[in-house]
Amino acid sequence: MLPRLRSGHLRSLLKALGEDASETRCPEDRAIAPPVYPVVLCGGPGERLWPLSQPWRPKPFLPLLGPVSGFQAAVALAQLLAVGGEVLVVGSADHRDLIHEQISSAGASAQVLLEPTGRETAAAMAAAALWVINRAPDGVMVALPADHHMPLTLAVQAAVNSAIKGADADMLLVMGIRPDSPSSAYGYISPESRGPGVQRVVDFQEKPSAERATELIASGGLWNSGIFIGHARTFLSELRLWAPDILSAVEQATTNGFSDGGDFLLGPQFAETPKLAFDRAVMEHTDRAAVLAVDFPWSDLGSWTSVLAASVRDEDGNSLSSGARVVGTSHSLVRSPEGVQVSVVGVSRLAVIVEPGAVLVRGLGEEQAMREVYLGSIRPDRFVSLAGAAEDLGLWLRTAALPLWATVGMDAGAFREALTWRGDLADPYRRTLVQARQAFVFASAATEGIEGPWAEAALHALRSAVRLPNGLFASRCDLSGVIIDPTARLYDNAFVLLAFSALHRLSPMEGASAAATELRRALELFRHPVGGFREVGERAFQANAIMHLLEATLAWEPISDDPDWGRLSDELVELALTRFIDPATGALSEFYDESWSRLSDEANVIEPGHQFEWAWLLTRWSGMRGYPCGEVVARRLFDVGRGAFDPRRGVVVNTLGPDLSVRDAGARLWPQTEHIKAALVLGEQEAALQAANGLVAYLDTPARGVWRERMRPDGGFVEEPSPASSLYHLYLAIRELAQHAANP
């Protein structure tokens, strides 16, 4: 069993929650059988509490009524209840760091079960019950919602302990709160009688009308607290009877899950679980439902109205943060960050919530409208059609990006490394990667008839790259062209091959074909004896460098009579299909050992952007060969990448873990362009339009023609120079959109 909450931490937490710490005793190893496993459920996005509640900081982790969050309060109560067992926390892998941060700040400990995606409380309860039954066949579970308000008092602890002791081994008990007024915001439980102690449940009703709520209270109805108590084996037997699809998927996810740093990450099958609350899935059907009526303050904090009702208020009924000032105002809620003063004058029943980047002003009462506000906070789409996206982004490319980078973005025949959002220089050195990518973009633009001096810019760029005696290109020069990093990298040289293909399309007589053939032969220096090519450095065996080499060979195939280009393409595709892509999940890892077996270390994350790039390349290869297998695999890669799409921001996040949960919720520019390319080549037009609408936010800069590179999880952007290397990604996505618009 994990160590219990220490007395000093518990007293501090109780004091913060308003409980008299002097009367509290930490439970020791009392002889209670069976063992108790409290389960803290971290669900509940809190849409009606926008803008304070956000996807990266949802309702359970917010200190809505004091210095601690609902999650911390639930963990503190769970520590007191976990006699003979341990505290379990079931939450999203997206919130892993937040979960541990708040557990640690409470001085507590818990076993954390991480969901790859949220699937409601039935699936979470199933995962917890399977965990408990494998450790204590007679274990009792107590489900505690982390997004409700229930003061941590001795009375509450005593009530829950009483429910635990009174729970029949074959029953599933829910704690029912005696209502203090009719409310249509809560679910109701009708007990068999109004007698004391545990009663059988006659009926559940979810959020009835105000009139019906009055009738239910008059007949003894109770509010559904969402606190469920029962033996783990009973939870499982009833899930198997009433929700077999949920239990089966969670059993598979448990079997295919793995431990990581003490946490248990549920397998990808968890995402296949039907999305149902435990009430709906089991309690409304089972004949084993029982209820215990209790009298303590409780609220689900489902709206700003209920937050105000549960808050400490002044004589005018207001609840105010430290920076709030009100005059002639009553029954209002004002919340603002530290250091921000908000003044409210002459109003009643108003909520004013101020957050960085968002302000909510609303009358208290109509709660359903808040969901519309929450959904409306998602950035509105700029494009309504792919043709519109192609036209708008094409105009930006032709009139802003290409001219800016061919003038301000060039010096002495070489491209600058970066420009700021205002178009100022940020240029410490010259990389071969940038020169090659820009040469490809500008030569391609010239070939496609986009008016401008693009051909000259492309030729100058490649001439500025320095070739070594072994036929490969050095990595980096200073601004005068002197080599400062002579390392030849497979990744960089693959892009030189790609640039040569664009120059050959532009002018077949200029010798680009011979130069490319010579470089391809020089790349044999990277050849790995068991197949494929190795990169320099610690991560020698990687999919990324191979991917861009494949991009170059596929570009050369239709413009060259040399069959070696096709043979090399097939070799690289075979390596991807047999080694890089997990047949179980369709996910592609980044790093491998010398036998091309996937590494299992923490750095080997899944990058959705690369899922899309490989999908684009494999679909093209499949079409060139007439082999459907490439497109089949491409669609699986695409589906994994789409799983990283955040609809609120309209973007694909940076990385996923091996279980396909979000690891880095930031969103760089380039995965958005690859999302467009893969969606278009696979005919996923709706996804392509979503991706185009996500991309356009990155182009909103003071100087047209540069871009924002990194989006934070909160939707804001990191202010940093725009790297020249990203124009390659933007150009290809815009070209694919233009081709689709021309041939829809």
C-alpha positions in Angstrom: 0.0 0.0 0.0 1.2 3.5 -0.8 2.0 5.8 2.2 -0.9 7.5 3.7 -1.4 11.3 3.8 0.8 12.7 6.6 -0.9 14.4 9.6 0.8 17.7 9.1 -0.3 17.9 5.4 -3.8 16.8 6.3 -4.2 19.4 9.0 -3.0 22.1 6.6 -5.4 21.0 3.9 -8.3 20.7 6.3 -7.6 24.2 7.6 -7.6 25.5 4.0 -11.0 23.7 3.5 -12.4 25.3 6.7 -12.4 22.2 9.0 -11.2 22.4 12.6 -7.9 20.6 12.3 -7.6 20.1 16.0 -10.5 17.7 16.0 -9.2 15.6 13.1 -7.3 12.4 13.5 -5.5 10.6 10.7 -6.7 7.0 10.6 -4.2 4.4 11.5 -4.3 0.8 10.5 -7.7 0.0 11.9 -8.9 -3.5 11.6 -11.6 -3.0 9.0 -12.4 -5.7 6.5 -12.7 -5.6 3.6 -10.1 -3.1 2.3 -11.4 0.2 1.0 -10.3 1.7 -2.3 -11.5 5.2 -2.8 -11.6 6.1 -6.6 -11.2 9.8 -7.4 -12.7 10.4 -10.9 -11.2 13.4 -12.7 -13.8 13.8 -15.4 -16.0 16.8 -16.2 -14.7 19.4 -18.6 -16.8 22.1 -17.0 -18.0 23.7 -20.2 -20.4 26.0 -18.2 -17.5 27.3 -16.2 -15.8 28.9 -19.2 -13.5 30.8 -19.4 -11.9 29.6 -16.1 -12.4 26.0 -17.1 -10.4 25.1 -20.2 -9.4 21.8 -21.9 -5.9 22.0 -20.5 -7.1 23.1 -17.0 -10.6 21.6 -16.6 -13.1 22.1 -13.7 -11.8 19.4 -11.3 -8.4 21.2 -10.9 -9.8 24.7 -10.3 -9.9 26.3 -6.9 -13.5 27.5 -7.3 -14.4 27.9 -3.6 -11.1 28.5 -1.8 -7.4 27.7 -2.0 -7.7 24.1 -3.0 -9.4 22.4 -6.0 -12.2 19.9 -6.0 -9.7 17.3 -7.0 -7.4 18.0 -4.0 -10.4 18.0 -1.7 -11.5 14.6 -3.1 -8.0 13.2 -2.7 -7.8 14.4 0.9 -11.1 12.7 1.7 -10.0 9.5 -0.2 -6.9 9.4 2.0 -9.0 9.3 5.1 -11.2 6.5 3.7 -8.5 4.2 2.3 -8.3 1.8 5.2 -6.5 -1.4 4.2 -6.5 -0.3 0.5 -5.1 2.6 -1.5 -6.4 5.7 -3.2 -6.9 5.3 -7.0 -7.1 8.3 -9.3 -8.6 7.8 -12.8 -7.9 10.7 -15.1 -6.9 11.8 -18.6 -3.3 11.2 -19.8 -3.6 14.8 -21.1 -3.7 16.0 -17.4 -1.1 13.7 -16.0 1.3 16.5 -14.9 -1.6 18.4 -13.4 -2.8 15.4 -11.5 0.6 14.7 -10.0 1.2 18.4 -9.3 -2.0 18.7 -7.2 -1.5 15.3 -5.5 2.0 16.4 -4.5 0.9 19.8 -3.3 -1.6 18.1 -1.0 1.2 15.9 0.4 -0.8 12.9 -0.7 -0.1 9.7 -2.7 -2.2 7.7 -5.1 -2.1 5.0 -7.8 -3.0 6.9 -11.0 -4.8 5.1 -13.9 -4.5 7.2 -17.1 -7.1 7.2 -19.9 -5.9 7.8 -23.4 -9.1 9.6 -24.1 -12.1 10.5 -21.9 -15.0 8.0 -22.1 -17.2 9.0 -19.2 -17.6 7.4 -15.7 -18.7 3.9 -16.7 -15.4 3.2 -18.4 -13.5 4.8 -15.6 -15.3 2.8 -13.0 -14.6 -0.4 -15.0 -10.9 0.3 -15.1 -10.8 1.0 -11.4 -12.8 -2.2 -10.5 -10.5 -4.3 -12.6 -7.5 -2.8 -10.8 -9.0 -3.5 -7.4 -10.2 -7.0 -8.1 -6.7 -8.1 -9.1 -5.3 -6.9 -5.8 -8.2 -7.5 -3.3 -11.0 -9.8 -4.5 -13.2 -8.5 -1.6 -12.2 -4.9 -2.0 -14.8 -2.1 -1.6 -14.7 0.8 -4.0 -15.9 4.4 -3.2 -16.2 6.5 -6.3 -15.6 10.2 -5.5 -16.3 12.8 -8.3 -13.5 15.3 -8.3 -15.6 18.1 -9.9 -18.2 18.4 -7.1 -18.1 20.5 -3.9 -18.4 18.5 -0.7 -16.7 20.2 2.3 -14.1 17.9 4.0 -15.6 17.7 7.4 -15.7 15.0 10.0 -19.5 14.7 9.4 -18.9 14.0 5.7 -16.2 11.4 6.5 -18.5 9.8 9.1 -21.4 9.7 6.6 -19.3 8.0 3.9 -17.8 5.5 6.4 -21.4 4.8 7.5 -22.3 4.1 3.9 -19.4 1.8 3.5 -20.3 -0.2 6.5 -24.0 -0.3 5.6 -23.4 -1.3 2.0 -24.6 -4.9 1.3 -21.9 -7.0 -0.5 -24.3 -7.6 -3.4 -25.6 -4.0 -3.7 -24.4 -0.8 -5.4 -25.0 2.0 -3.0 -25.3 5.7 -4.0 -25.3 8.5 -1.5 -28.4 10.7 -1.9 -28.3 14.3 -0.7 -31.5 15.6 0.9 -32.5 18.6 -1.2 -32.9 22.1 0.3 -34.8 23.3 -2.7 -36.1 22.1 -6.1 -33.5 22.2 -8.8 -33.6 21.1 -12.4 -29.8 21.1 -12.5 -29.4 17.8 -10.6 -30.4 14.1 -11.1 -32.8 12.7 -8.6 -33.1 9.3 -6.9 -36.4 8.0 -5.6 -35.9 5.6 -2.6 -38.2 2.8 -1.7 -39.2 4.6 1.5 -38.3 7.5 3.6 -37.1 5.3 6.4 -33.6 5.6 7.9 -30.6 3.7 6.7 -30.0 2.1 3.3 -33.1 1.9 1.0 -33.6 0.2 -2.4 -33.8 2.6 -5.3 -37.1 2.7 -7.2 -36.1 5.2 -9.9 -33.5 7.6 -11.3 -34.5 10.8 -13.1 -31.9 13.0 -14.8 -32.4 16.8 -14.5 -36.2 17.0 -14.4 -38.2 20.2 -14.9 -38.6 22.5 -11.9 -42.2 21.4 -11.5 -41.2 17.7 -11.6 -38.3 18.4 -9.2 -40.8 19.8 -6.7 -43.0 16.7 -7.0 -40.0 14.4 -6.5 -38.8 16.2 -3.3 -42.3 16.0 -1.9 -42.3 12.3 -2.4 -38.9 11.9 -0.7 -36.6 12.3 -3.7 -32.9 12.8 -3.2 -30.2 14.5 -5.2 -27.8 12.1 -6.9 -24.4 12.9 -5.5 -22.5 10.6 -7.9 -20.8 8.9 -4.9 -21.1 5.2 -5.5 -20.0 2.5 -3.1 -19.8 -1.3 -3.5 -17.6 -4.3 -3.8 -15.4 -4.3 -6.9 -16.8 -7.7 -7.9 -20.4 -6.3 -7.8 -19.4 -3.3 -10.0 -17.9 -5.8 -12.5 -20.8 -8.2 -12.5 -23.3 -5.4 -13.1 -21.1 -3.9 -15.8 -20.9 -7.3 -17.5 -24.7 -7.7 -17.3 -25.8 -4.2 -18.4 -22.8 -2.7 -20.2 -20.8 -5.6 -21.7 -19.3 -3.6 -24.5 -17.8 -1.1 -22.1 -16.3 -3.8 -19.8 -14.9 -5.8 -22.7 -13.1 -2.8 -24.2 -11.8 -1.7 -20.8 -10.6 -5.3 -20.1 -8.6 -5.2 -23.4 -7.3 -1.8 -22.6 -6.1 -3.1 -19.2 -4.5 -6.1 -20.7 -2.7 -3.9 -23.3 -1.8 -1.1 -20.8 1.6 -0.6 -19.2 3.2 1.0 -16.2 5.1 4.2 -16.7 6.8 6.0 -13.8 4.4 4.4 -11.3 1.3 5.3 -13.3 -0.7 2.8 -15.3 -1.5 3.9 -18.9 -4.6 2.1 -20.3 -4.2 0.7 -23.8 -5.6 2.2 -27.0 -8.7 -0.1 -26.8 -10.0 2.3 -24.1 -10.9 4.7 -26.9 -13.3 2.1 -28.4 -15.4 2.2 -25.2 -19.0 3.5 -25.5 -19.2 6.9 -23.9 -21.7 6.5 -21.0 -22.1 7.7 -17.4 -22.2 4.9 -14.8 -25.7 6.0 -13.9 -27.0 5.5 -17.4 -25.0 2.4 -18.1 -25.7 0.5 -14.9 -27.6 2.2 -12.1 -30.7 2.9 -14.1 -31.1 -0.8 -15.0 -29.7 -2.8 -12.2 -31.9 -4.3 -9.4 -29.0 -4.0 -7.0 -29.2 -0.2 -6.6 -29.5 1.2 -3.1 -29.4 4.7 -1.6 -28.4 6.2 1.7 -29.9 9.6 2.5 -27.3 12.1 3.9 -27.4 15.7 5.1 -24.3 17.6 4.3 -23.6 20.6 2.0 -23.1 19.4 -1.6 -23.1 20.9 -5.1 -22.0 19.7 -8.5 -20.7 23.2 -9.2 -22.1 22.8 -12.7 -22.6 26.5 -13.4 -21.5 29.9 -12.2 -24.9 30.2 -10.5 -24.1 27.1 -8.4 -20.6 28.4 -7.7 -22.1 31.6 -6.3 -24.6 29.6 -4.2 -21.8 27.6 -2.7 -19.5 30.5 -2.1 -19.0 32.7 0.9 -21.0 35.9 0.1 -21.1 39.4 1.5 -24.2 41.1 3.0 -25.4 41.9 -0.5 -25.1 38.3 -1.7 -21.9 38.9 -3.7 -18.9 36.7 -4.0 -15.8 38.7 -5.1 -12.2 38.0 -5.8 -9.5 40.3 -4.3 -9.4 42.7 -7.3 -13.1 43.2 -7.6 -14.9 46.4 -6.6 -18.7 46.7 -6.7 -21.1 49.6 -6.2 -24.9 49.1 -6.0 -24.5 45.5 -7.0 -26.1 42.4 -5.5 -26.1 38.6 -5.8 -23.2 38.7 -8.3 -20.0 36.7 -8.8 -16.8 38.5 -9.9 -13.6 36.5 -10.5 -10.4 38.0 -11.9 -6.7 37.1 -11.8 -4.3 38.6 -9.2 -3.4 42.2 -10.0 -6.4 42.8 -12.3 -9.1 45.1 -10.9 -12.6 44.7 -12.1 -15.3 47.3 -11.2 -19.0 46.4 -11.4 -21.7 49.0 -10.9 -25.4 48.9 -10.5 -26.3 45.3 -11.5 -27.8 42.3 -9.9 -27.5 38.5 -10.6 -24.5 38.9 -12.8 -21.3 36.8 -13.3 -18.1 38.6 -14.4 -15.2 36.2 -15.1 -11.9 37.6 -16.3 -9.1 35.4 -17.6 -6.1 36.2 -19.8 -7.4 36.3 -23.3 -11.1 35.9 -22.4 -13.8 37.7 -20.4 -17.3 36.5 -19.6 -20.2 38.8 -18.6 -23.5 37.0 -18.2 -26.7 37.1 -16.3 -27.1 34.2 -13.8 -29.9 31.8 -14.5 -29.9 30.5 -18.1 -27.3 27.7 -17.9 -27.8 25.9 -21.2 -26.6 28.9 -23.1 -23.1 28.5 -21.6 -22.5 25.4 -23.7 -23.1 27.5 -26.8 -20.7 30.2 -25.5 -18.1 27.5 -24.8 -18.3 26.1 -28.2 -18.4 29.6 -29.7 -15.1 30.3 -28.0 -13.5 28.0 -30.5 -11.9 30.1 -33.2 -14.5 30.6 -35.9 -13.7 29.2 -39.3 -12.3 31.6 -41.9 -12.8 29.2 -44.8 -16.1 27.6 -45.8 -14.7 25.7 -48.8 -11.4 24.3 -49.9 -11.5 26.4 -53.0 -11.7 29.5 -50.8 -8.8 28.3 -48.7 -6.7 27.6 -51.9 -7.5 31.1 -53.2 -6.7 32.9 -50.0 -3.6 31.0 -49.1 -2.4 31.1 -52.7 -2.7 34.9 -52.7 -0.7 35.1 -49.4 2.1 32.9 -51.0 2.3 34.8 -54.2 2.0 38.4 -52.9 3.6 38.1 -49.5 5.7 35.1 -48.6 7.6 34.6 -51.8 8.4 38.3 -52.4 9.4 38.9 -48.7 11.7 35.9 -48.5 13.3 36.6 -51.9 14.2 40.2 -50.9 14.4 40.8 -47.1 14.9 37.1 -46.6 18.0 36.9 -48.8 21.5 38.3 -48.5 24.5 37.8 -50.8 22.7 35.0 -52.7 21.8 33.0 -49.6 18.5 32.8 -47.7 18.2 34.1 -44.2 17.6 31.6 -41.4 14.6 33.5 -39.9 12.7 36.8 -39.8 10.7 38.2 -36.9 7.0 38.8 -37.1 7.7 42.3 -38.2 10.1 41.2 -40.9 13.3 42.0 -39.1 16.4 39.8 -39.5 17.2 36.9 -37.1 20.1 35.3 -38.9 23.0 33.8 -36.9 24.4 31.3 -39.6 23.6 29.6 -42.9 22.3 26.0 -42.9 22.3 23.7 -45.9 18.8 22.5 -44.8 17.4 26.0 -45.2 19.1 26.7 -48.6 17.9 23.3 -49.9 14.3 23.8 -48.8 14.1 27.3 -50.1 15.7 26.3 -53.4 13.0 23.6 -53.7 10.2 26.1 -53.0 11.4 28.9 -55.3 12.3 26.5 -58.2 8.9 24.8 -57.9 7.2 28.2 -57.8 9.0 29.2 -61.0 8.1 25.9 -62.7 4.4 26.4 -61.9 4.4 29.8 -63.5 4.1 32.0 -60.4 5.4 35.3 -61.6 8.6 36.6 -60.0 12.4 36.1 -59.9 12.1 32.8 -58.2 14.4 30.7 -60.5 17.4 33.0 -59.7 16.8 32.8 -56.0 16.7 29.0 -56.1 20.0 28.8 -58.1 21.7 31.2 -55.7 20.5 29.2 -52.7 22.0 25.9 -53.8 25.2 27.5 -54.9 25.6 28.8 -51.3 25.5 25.3 -49.9 29.1 23.9 -49.5 29.9 20.5 -50.9 32.6 18.4 -49.2 35.2 16.2 -51.0 33.1 13.1 -50.3 30.3 14.5 -52.5 28.0 15.3 -49.5 27.0 18.8 -48.3 28.2 20.3 -45.0 25.6 21.1 -42.4 26.4 24.8 -41.6 28.4 27.8 -42.6 28.8 31.3 -41.1 27.4 34.3 -42.8 30.4 34.7 -45.0 30.2 31.1 -46.3 33.0 29.5 -44.2 32.1 26.1 -42.9 31.4 26.0 -39.1 29.9 22.5 -39.0 31.3 20.1 -41.6 29.0 17.3 -40.5 27.1 15.8 -43.4 23.6 14.7 -42.4 21.4 12.3 -44.2 18.4 14.6 -43.4 20.0 17.7 -45.0 21.3 15.9 -48.0 17.9 14.4 -48.7 16.6 17.9 -49.1 19.4 18.8 -51.5 18.3 15.8 -53.6 14.7 17.2 -53.5 15.9 20.7 -54.5 17.8 19.2 -57.4 14.5 17.6 -58.6 12.8 21.0 -58.6 15.7 22.6 -60.5 15.6 19.7 -63.1 11.9 20.3 -63.6 12.7 24.0 -64.2 15.6 23.5 -66.6 16.5 19.9 -67.5 19.6 21.0 -69.3 21.3 22.7 -66.3 22.9 19.5 -64.9 20.7 19.0 -61.9 20.1 15.3 -62.9 23.9 14.5 -62.9 24.4 16.3 -59.6 21.6 14.4 -58.0 22.9 11.1 -59.3 26.3 11.9 -57.9 24.8 12.9 -54.5 22.7 9.7 -54.4 25.8 7.6 -54.8 27.5 9.6 -52.1 24.6 8.8 -49.8 25.8 5.2 -49.8 28.2 6.4 -47.0 25.1 6.4 -44.8 24.1 2.8 -45.8 23.4 0.5 -42.9 24.4 -3.2 -43.4 21.0 -4.6 -42.4 19.1 -2.2 -44.7 18.2 1.4 -44.9 20.4 4.3 -44.0 21.7 5.6 -40.7 21.9 9.2 -39.6 24.8 10.8 -37.8 24.5 11.4 -34.0 23.0 9.5 -31.1 19.7 8.8 -32.8 21.2 7.1 -35.8 18.3 4.9 -36.7 15.3 7.2 -37.3 12.2 7.3 -39.5 12.4 11.1 -40.2 15.5 11.2 -42.3 14.4 8.1 -44.2 11.0 9.7 -44.9 12.6 12.8 -46.6 14.9 10.6 -48.6 11.8 8.8 -49.9 10.2 12.2 -50.7 13.3 13.0 -52.8 13.3 9.6 -54.6 9.6 9.8 -55.4 10.2 13.3 -56.8 12.9 12.0 -59.1 11.0 9.0 -60.4 8.7 10.6 -62.9 11.4 13.0 -64.3 14.3 10.5 -64.8 14.9 7.4 -66.8 17.2 6.1 -64.1 15.5 3.0 -62.6 17.7 3.3 -59.4 15.4 6.0 -58.2 12.4 3.6 -58.2 14.4 0.8 -56.6 15.5 3.0 -53.8 11.9 4.2 -53.2 10.7 0.6 -53.0 13.5 -0.2 -50.5 12.6 2.7 -48.2 8.8 1.9 -48.4 9.5 -1.7 -47.5 11.5 -0.6 -44.5 8.6 1.6 -43.4 5.9 -1.0 -43.9 7.8 -3.8 -42.1 9.7 -1.9 -39.4 8.4 1.6 -38.8 4.6 1.2 -38.5 3.1 -0.7 -35.6 0.6 -3.2 -37.1 -1.5 -3.2 -33.9 -2.1 0.6 -33.7 -1.1 2.0 -37.1 1.3 4.4 -35.3 4.8 5.2 -36.5 7.6 5.7 -33.9 10.5 8.0 -34.4 13.6 6.0 -33.2 14.9 2.5 -33.6 17.9 0.3 -32.7 20.4 -1.0 -35.2 18.1 -3.9 -36.2 15.3 -1.4 -36.9 13.3 -2.5 -33.8 11.4 0.3 -32.1 13.0 1.8 -29.0 10.8 1.8 -25.9 12.4 4.9 -24.2 10.6 8.0 -23.1 11.8 10.1 -26.0 10.2 7.8 -28.6 7.0 9.6 -28.9 4.5 9.6 -31.8 4.4 12.8 -33.9 1.1 13.4 -35.7 2.8 15.5 -38.3 5.0 12.6 -39.3 1.9 10.3 -39.4 0.5 12.7 -42.0 3.7 13.1 -44.0 4.1 9.3 -44.2 0.5 8.9 -45.2 1.0 11.5 -48.0 4.1 9.7 -49.3 2.8 6.2 -49.1 -0.5 7.1 -50.9 1.6 8.7 -53.7 3.8 5.6 -53.9 0.8 3.4 -53.9 -0.7 5.3 -56.8 2.6 5.2 -58.8 2.9 1.4 -58.3 -0.8 0.4 -58.4 -0.4 -1.3 -55.0 -3.4 -0.7 -52.7 -1.4 -1.8 -49.6 0.3 1.6 -49.4 -3.0 3.5 -49.2 -4.4 1.1 -46.6 -1.5 1.7 -44.3 -1.6 5.4 -45.1 -5.2 5.6 -43.9 -4.3 4.0 -40.6 -1.4 6.5 -40.2 -3.9 9.3 -41.0 -6.4 8.0 -38.4 -3.7 8.1 -35.7 -2.8 11.6 -36.6 -6.4 12.7 -36.6 -6.7 11.4 -33.1 -4.4 14.3 -32.1 -6.7 17.0 -33.5 -7.9 19.5 -30.9 -11.3 20.8 -32.2 -11.3 23.8 -29.8 -8.1 25.3 -31.3 -8.6 23.6 -34.7 -5.1 22.2 -34.7 -3.1 19.0 -34.3 -1.0 18.8 -31.2 2.8 18.1 -31.3 3.2 14.7 -29.8 1.4 11.6 -28.5 2.6 8.9 -26.2 2.8 5.2 -27.1 -0.7 4.8 -25.8 -1.8 7.6 -28.2 -2.6 10.0 -25.3 -1.4 13.6 -25.7 2.1 14.2 -24.5 2.7 17.8 -25.8 -0.5 19.8 -26.2 1.4 22.6 -28.0 0.9 22.9 -31.7 3.7 23.8 -34.1 2.9 25.1 -37.6 4.3 22.2 -39.7 1.9 19.4 -38.5 -1.0 21.6 -39.7 0.4 21.7 -43.2 1.0 18.0 -43.3 -2.6 17.5 -42.0 -3.8 19.3 -45.1 -1.6 17.3 -47.5 -2.6 13.9 -46.1 -6.3 14.7 -45.9 -6.4 15.9 -49.6 -4.4 12.9 -51.0 -6.8 10.5 -49.1 -9.9 12.4 -50.1 -10.8 13.5 -46.6 -12.1 16.9 -47.6 -13.8 17.8 -44.3 -10.5 17.1 -42.4 -8.6 19.2 -45.0 -10.9 22.1 -44.5 -10.5 21.9 -40.8 -6.7 21.8 -41.2 -6.7 24.8 -43.5 -8.8 26.8 -41.0 -6.4 25.8 -38.2 -3.4 26.8 -40.3 -4.5 30.3 -41.2 -4.2 31.5 -37.6 -0.5 31.0 -37.8 -0.3 33.5 -40.7 -1.8 36.5 -38.8 1.4 38.5 -38.3 2.2 42.3 -38.4 4.4 41.7 -41.5 2.6 39.6 -44.2 4.7 36.7 -45.4 6.1 35.4 -42.1 4.3 33.2 -39.6 3.8 32.2 -36.0 5.6 28.9 -35.4 4.4 27.5 -32.1 1.0 27.7 -30.5 0.7 27.2 -26.7 -1.9 24.8 -25.2 -4.0 27.9 -24.3 -4.3 28.9 -28.0 -1.8 31.8 -27.7 1.5 31.9 -29.7 5.1 31.9 -28.6 6.6 35.1 -29.8 9.8 34.0 -31.7 11.2 34.5 -35.2 9.7 32.7 -38.1 12.1 30.0 -39.3 12.7 30.0 -43.0 12.6 26.2 -43.1 8.8 26.3 -42.5 8.1 27.9 -45.9 8.7 24.4 -47.5 5.9 23.0 -45.4 3.6 25.9 -46.2 4.4 25.8 -49.9 3.5 22.1 -50.3 0.3 22.4 -48.5 -0.8 25.5 -50.5 0.2 23.7 -53.7 -1.9 20.7 -52.8 -4.9 22.9 -52.1 -4.4 24.7 -55.5 -4.2 21.3 -57.3 -7.4 20.1 -55.5 -9.2 23.4 -56.4 -8.2 22.9 -60.1 -9.3 19.3 -60.1 -11.9 18.8 -57.3 
